[in-house]
């Protein structure tokens, strides 16, 4: 599948920076897998834990698959002319703003987000409104590519 941004680039427009959702979105699925492994480890002492292990494994797989699909279908890019954000596969939601119309770019990071490199970025435009992009990787670097001209 070709990237969305490649199909919308205008003549003379170049891709400067590209990011996606941070890998932390896999955490709920991984925690379910860990709980399933803990149940499996206790299976010898208490056989009904096998049901719990299977249940946690199925839930963990579904959560991890959903996170992968969401990460795979989300693109956030900065070109020489605009900011482009696309979510979705069949039902697509896009946001584009000309760099000339960007008024401010705010980054919101929790302590864990600062430690592990994810955060939320809010882009405010002159007469364009605002768009918050959640849980992206390297939000400071993303902001710097928008504001540095």
Buried (B, 14 or more C-beta within 10 A) or exposed (E): EEEBBEEBBEEEEEBBBBBBBBBBBBEBBBBBBEBBBBBBEBBEEEEEBBEBBEBBBEBBBEBBEBBEEBBEBBBBBBBEBBBBBBBEEEEEEEBBBEBEBBEEBBBEBEEEBEEBBBBBBBBBBEEBEEBEBBBBBBBEEBBBBBEEE
